[in-house]
Amino acid sequence: MFGINGPEFFLLLIIGVLVIGPQRLPEYTQKLANLVREVRRMASGAREQIKEEVGIDIDDVDWKKYDPRQYDPRRIIKEALLDDDAKPVSAGAPAAVAAVSGAAAVGADAAPRRPERVLQSLPPGEAAPFDTEAT
């Protein structure tokens, strides 16, 4: 607790007795005991209030499930993309959708191709568009 070992605690206790004095020591020990009792009561009350409002006990929560370090965005995206390919095409889907999803299912084993990049260039001598209100 607080990184204090036995001899350090004993030294702090002796210094506390000397600073506080033997006359006020019982008063301060009683105040410390009341403070500890009050903190425990508040912690217990907070636990009960959370249990009432949320409806679950804090000890029953799987905190590892909420650890953000376990999430890998690449894995999540990869699983999401693979889940879309595995979905069957419904019977009422248009023919174009069926053809696209059928092509995706056939090409699922092959590496996905990037779409061709289309660059639009301005005619020679024409200035690029500039929006004066955008700055």
ROTORVO-435281 format. One record per residue (C-alpha): chain; residue in three letters; residue number from 1; x, y, z. Coordinates in Angstrom, 1 decimal. Each point is the difference from the previous one (the first is absolute). Layout:
! ROTORVO-435281
+----+-----+-----+--------+--------+--------+
| ch |  aa |   i |     xx |     yy |     zz |
+----+-----+-----+--------+--------+--------+
|  A | Ala | NUM |      X |      Y |      Z |
...
+----+-----+-----+--------+--------+--------+
//
This chain:
! ROTORVO-435281
+----+-----+-----+--------+--------+--------+
| ch |  aa |   i |     xx |     yy |     zz |
+----+-----+-----+--------+--------+--------+
|  A | Met |   1 |    0.0 |    0.0 |    0.0 |
|  A | Phe |   2 |    1.6 |    3.3 |   -1.1 |
|  A | Gly |   3 |    3.3 |   -1.8 |   -0.4 |
|  A | Ile |   4 |    0.8 |    0.3 |    3.7 |
|  A | Asn |   5 |    1.7 |   -2.9 |    1.7 |
|  A | Gly |   6 |    0.1 |   -0.9 |    3.7 |
|  A | Pro |   7 |    3.0 |    2.1 |    1.2 |
|  A | Glu |   8 |   -1.3 |    3.1 |   -2.0 |
|  A | Phe |   9 |   -3.5 |   -0.4 |    1.5 |
|  A | Phe |  10 |    1.5 |   -0.3 |    3.5 |
|  A | Leu |  11 |    2.1 |    3.2 |   -0.6 |
|  A | Leu |  12 |   -3.1 |    1.9 |   -1.2 |
|  A | Leu |  13 |   -2.0 |   -1.2 |    3.0 |
|  A | Ile |  14 |    2.7 |    1.3 |    2.4 |
|  A | Ile |  15 |    0.2 |    3.3 |   -1.8 |
|  A | Gly |  16 |   -3.8 |    0.3 |    0.1 |
|  A | Val |  17 |   -0.1 |   -0.7 |    3.7 |
|  A | Leu |  18 |    2.7 |    2.7 |    0.6 |
|  A | Val |  19 |   -1.6 |    2.6 |   -2.2 |
|  A | Ile |  20 |   -3.6 |   -0.6 |    1.2 |
|  A | Gly |  21 |    0.9 |   -0.6 |    3.6 |
|  A | Pro |  22 |   -1.4 |   -2.5 |    2.5 |
|  A | Gln |  23 |   -2.9 |    2.2 |    1.0 |
|  A | Arg |  24 |   -1.6 |    0.4 |   -3.4 |
|  A | Leu |  25 |    1.0 |   -3.5 |   -1.3 |
|  A | Pro |  26 |   -3.3 |   -1.8 |    1.1 |
|  A | Glu |  27 |   -2.0 |    2.8 |   -1.6 |
|  A | Tyr |  28 |    1.8 |   -0.3 |   -3.4 |
|  A | Thr |  29 |   -0.1 |   -3.8 |    0.0 |
|  A | Gln |  30 |   -3.8 |    0.2 |    0.6 |
|  A | Lys |  31 |   -0.3 |    2.5 |   -2.9 |
|  A | Leu |  32 |    2.0 |   -2.3 |   -2.3 |
|  A | Ala |  33 |   -2.2 |   -3.0 |    1.0 |
|  A | Asn |  34 |   -3.1 |    2.0 |   -0.8 |
|  A | Leu |  35 |    1.5 |    1.1 |   -3.4 |
|  A | Val |  36 |    0.7 |   -3.6 |   -0.9 |
|  A | Arg |  37 |   -3.5 |   -1.1 |    1.0 |
|  A | Glu |  38 |   -1.6 |    2.8 |   -2.0 |
|  A | Val |  39 |    2.1 |   -0.8 |   -3.2 |
|  A | Arg |  40 |   -1.0 |   -3.6 |    0.3 |
|  A | Arg |  41 |   -3.7 |    0.9 |    0.4 |
|  A | Met |  42 |    0.2 |    2.3 |   -3.1 |
|  A | Ala |  43 |    1.7 |   -2.7 |   -2.1 |
|  A | Ser |  44 |   -2.7 |   -2.5 |    1.0 |
|  A | Gly |  45 |   -2.7 |    2.6 |   -0.7 |
|  A | Ala |  46 |    1.5 |    0.7 |   -3.4 |
|  A | Arg |  47 |    0.1 |   -3.7 |   -0.8 |
|  A | Glu |  48 |   -3.6 |   -0.5 |    0.9 |
|  A | Gln |  49 |   -1.1 |    3.1 |   -2.0 |
|  A | Ile |  50 |    1.8 |   -1.3 |   -3.1 |
|  A | Lys |  51 |   -1.6 |   -3.4 |    0.5 |
|  A | Glu |  52 |   -3.5 |    1.6 |    0.2 |
|  A | Glu |  53 |    0.4 |    2.3 |   -3.0 |
|  A | Val |  54 |    1.9 |   -2.4 |   -2.3 |
|  A | Gly |  55 |   -1.6 |   -3.2 |    1.2 |
|  A | Ile |  56 |    3.2 |   -2.0 |    0.1 |
|  A | Asp |  57 |    2.6 |   -0.7 |    2.7 |
|  A | Ile |  58 |    3.4 |    1.6 |   -0.7 |
|  A | Asp |  59 |    1.7 |   -3.4 |    0.9 |
|  A | Asp |  60 |   -2.0 |   -1.7 |   -2.8 |
|  A | Val |  61 |    1.3 |    2.3 |   -2.8 |
|  A | Asp |  62 |    2.6 |   -1.4 |   -2.4 |
|  A | Trp |  63 |    2.3 |    3.0 |   -0.1 |
|  A | Lys |  64 |    2.4 |   -1.7 |   -2.5 |
|  A | Lys |  65 |   -2.8 |    0.3 |   -2.6 |
|  A | Tyr |  66 |    0.1 |    3.8 |    0.3 |
|  A | Asp |  67 |    3.8 |    0.3 |   -0.2 |
|  A | Pro |  68 |    0.8 |    2.2 |   -3.0 |
|  A | Arg |  69 |    3.5 |   -1.6 |   -0.4 |
|  A | Gln |  70 |   -1.6 |   -3.2 |   -1.3 |
|  A | Tyr |  71 |   -1.5 |    1.6 |   -3.1 |
|  A | Asp |  72 |    2.0 |   -0.1 |   -3.2 |
|  A | Pro |  73 |   -1.6 |    2.3 |   -2.7 |
|  A | Arg |  74 |    1.5 |   -2.1 |   -2.8 |
|  A | Arg |  75 |   -1.5 |   -3.2 |    1.4 |
|  A | Ile |  76 |   -3.4 |    1.6 |    0.5 |
|  A | Ile |  77 |   -0.2 |    1.4 |   -3.5 |
|  A | Lys |  78 |    1.3 |   -3.3 |   -1.5 |
|  A | Glu |  79 |   -2.7 |   -2.0 |    1.9 |
|  A | Ala |  80 |   -2.7 |    2.5 |   -1.1 |
|  A | Leu |  81 |    1.0 |   -0.2 |   -3.6 |
|  A | Leu |  82 |    0.1 |   -3.8 |    0.1 |
|  A | Asp |  83 |   -3.4 |   -0.1 |    1.7 |
|  A | Asp |  84 |   -1.6 |    1.9 |   -2.9 |
|  A | Asp |  85 |    1.3 |   -2.6 |   -2.6 |
|  A | Ala |  86 |   -1.3 |   -2.9 |    2.0 |
|  A | Lys |  87 |   -3.6 |    1.3 |    0.1 |
|  A | Pro |  88 |   -2.3 |   -1.8 |   -2.4 |
|  A | Val |  89 |   -1.8 |    2.0 |   -2.7 |
|  A | Ser |  90 |   -3.8 |    0.0 |    0.6 |
|  A | Ala |  91 |   -2.3 |   -1.3 |   -2.7 |
|  A | Gly |  92 |   -1.7 |    3.4 |   -0.5 |
|  A | Ala |  93 |    3.3 |    1.9 |   -0.7 |
|  A | Pro |  94 |    0.4 |    1.7 |   -3.3 |
|  A | Ala |  95 |    2.1 |   -1.8 |   -2.6 |
|  A | Ala |  96 |    2.7 |    2.6 |    0.1 |
|  A | Val |  97 |    0.4 |   -0.5 |    3.7 |
|  A | Ala |  98 |    0.1 |   -3.7 |   -0.4 |
|  A | Ala |  99 |    2.6 |    0.3 |   -2.7 |
|  A | Val | 100 |    2.2 |    2.2 |    2.1 |
|  A | Ser | 101 |   -0.3 |   -2.1 |    3.1 |
|  A | Gly | 102 |    0.6 |   -3.2 |   -2.1 |
|  A | Ala | 103 |    3.1 |    1.5 |   -1.5 |
|  A | Ala | 104 |    1.2 |    1.0 |    3.5 |
|  A | Ala | 105 |   -0.6 |   -3.6 |    1.2 |
|  A | Val | 106 |    2.0 |   -1.4 |   -2.9 |
|  A | Gly | 107 |    2.8 |    2.5 |    0.5 |
|  A | Ala | 108 |    0.1 |   -0.4 |    3.7 |
|  A | Asp | 109 |    3.0 |   -2.3 |   -0.2 |
|  A | Ala | 110 |    1.9 |    2.4 |   -2.2 |
|  A | Ala | 111 |    1.5 |    3.2 |    1.3 |
|  A | Pro | 112 |   -2.4 |    3.0 |   -0.2 |
|  A | Arg | 113 |    0.7 |    2.4 |   -2.8 |
|  A | Arg | 114 |    0.1 |    3.7 |    0.5 |
|  A | Pro | 115 |   -2.3 |    2.1 |   -2.1 |
|  A | Glu | 116 |    1.6 |    1.9 |   -2.8 |
|  A | Arg | 117 |    0.9 |    3.5 |    0.9 |
|  A | Val | 118 |   -1.5 |    2.6 |   -2.3 |
|  A | Leu | 119 |    1.8 |    3.3 |   -0.1 |
|  A | Gln | 120 |   -1.7 |    3.0 |   -1.5 |
|  A | Ser | 121 |    2.2 |    2.7 |   -1.3 |
|  A | Leu | 122 |   -0.9 |    3.6 |   -1.0 |
|  A | Pro | 123 |    0.4 |    1.2 |   -3.5 |
|  A | Pro | 124 |    3.3 |    1.9 |   -0.7 |
|  A | Gly | 125 |   -0.1 |    3.6 |    1.2 |
|  A | Glu | 126 |   -3.1 |   -0.4 |    2.3 |
|  A | Ala | 127 |    0.5 |    1.0 |    3.6 |
|  A | Ala | 128 |   -0.9 |   -2.4 |    2.8 |
|  A | Pro | 129 |   -3.3 |    0.8 |    1.8 |
|  A | Phe | 130 |    0.4 |    2.1 |    3.1 |
|  A | Asp | 131 |   -2.6 |    0.7 |    2.6 |
|  A | Thr | 132 |    0.5 |    3.3 |    1.8 |
|  A | Glu | 133 |   -2.3 |   -0.9 |    2.8 |
|  A | Ala | 134 |    1.7 |   -3.2 |    0.9 |
|  A | Thr | 135 |    3.0 |    1.7 |    1.6 |
+----+-----+-----+--------+--------+--------+
//
